[in-house]
Structure formats: C-alpha cells, structure tokens
Amino acid sequence: MTDVDDITQIAAGIYQTDMILFNQLFKDEETAIRAIERLIDSKYINEYHRSFITVVYDENPEQMEGFIVSYRGSDVSLESTIFAFQETKLLLSEILLSKFLNRFFASTIENYDYYIGNLYVFEEYRNRGHGSRLVEKAKQKARQKNTRCVLLDLDYNKKSLLKFFGRLGFRKDTKNYHKLLGTIYGCYGLKYEIK
C-alpha cells in the first residue's frame, strides 16, 4: 500500500471481509471503518497495518480494483496489536476478548506461517482474475520470507469459495467452527504448503 491508495476504500473492504468481528467491536459501520483506518495507519504493527496490504490496479491507475492483507506470523506481536487497537478507543478487556474469540474461531498462526487475513476485490472488478493474482502474490511473498505454509480462514457460510481456493492449491486443514444454539459460527482453516 502506498500513500496514494484510498485508505477509506481499503478500510471499507476490510470491514466487508470481517464484518462480524468489527460489528462486535464497534457500534456501527462508520465507526468501524474509521477504526480500521487508524489500524492501517497505526505506528504499531498489527494485522491490518499498511505494510501488509497489497493493492491491485488494472487498466486505470487511479481505480483500485482489489487488495490483499497478508503477513508472516512473526511480523505481528500481541503487544503491538493491543497498542494499535487501543488507538481505536477500545478498552483493553474488549481487545483481549476479541483476541480470545479469534483463537477459538480462527487458525493458530505460528511464527513461520504466512497468513492471508483479508482478500477483497471490489464488486465491479470481480471475475477478472484479480483475486487469483493477489493470492499468488501472497504465496510469492511467503516464499521470500521462508515460511512453511500459507494459511487463511474462510467463513463457514462462504462454502462457495472453497473451490476458488482449492484451484489455488489450498486444502482444508482445521475445523475452526462450532455449533452454538443451533447456528454454526467460525471458519474453515485452509492451508497451502510451500514447496
């Protein structure tokens, strides 16, 4: 991500990919998007930090068409993430609860794993190969950082994307979903082995 990229547009896309989480943390979409903007621009490295965002443009260099947020497990510390989230005015107890729930409903990311946290292609640019190119770029970065695998969590309710990630070499790895009061919450943990 560079300084010319539209941070509000990226924050809105991140909100769309993690809507359940951000709705739990913040009272409304507008507040959540402003908080995500702070996380992107924070001086504290966190999983939404600008240094982890890769943006794709196609024909029009002024029109962002999609982005991916990805990082190596050792690039993000809990302490730095807590400081970044505190800048969004969340209480420490809310931050810790969020991190605890994330461990329960998402993959465990070790230091030598590479993680795709968010993949978003704006609706009018879908089905043009941008998502595949962004995932391949993340896999390339993972190789450069000498990681052993690329992980991602796919919302349980987005089963249709299993084929998309399967074509890119990802396989189901962990079951990070649980049935609570008759409803299933959580994600499929998907994994791509680095060769």
ABEGO torsion letter per residue (X at the ends): XBAABBAAAAAAAAAAAAAAAAAAABABAAAAAAAAAAAAABABBBAABAAABBBBBBABAABBAEBBBBBBAAABBAAAAAAAAAAAGBBAAAAAAAAAAAAAABBBBBAABBBBABBBBBAAABGAGAAAAAAAAAAAAAAAAGBABBBBBBBAAAAAAAAAAAAAGBBBABBABBBBGGBBBEBBBBBBBBX
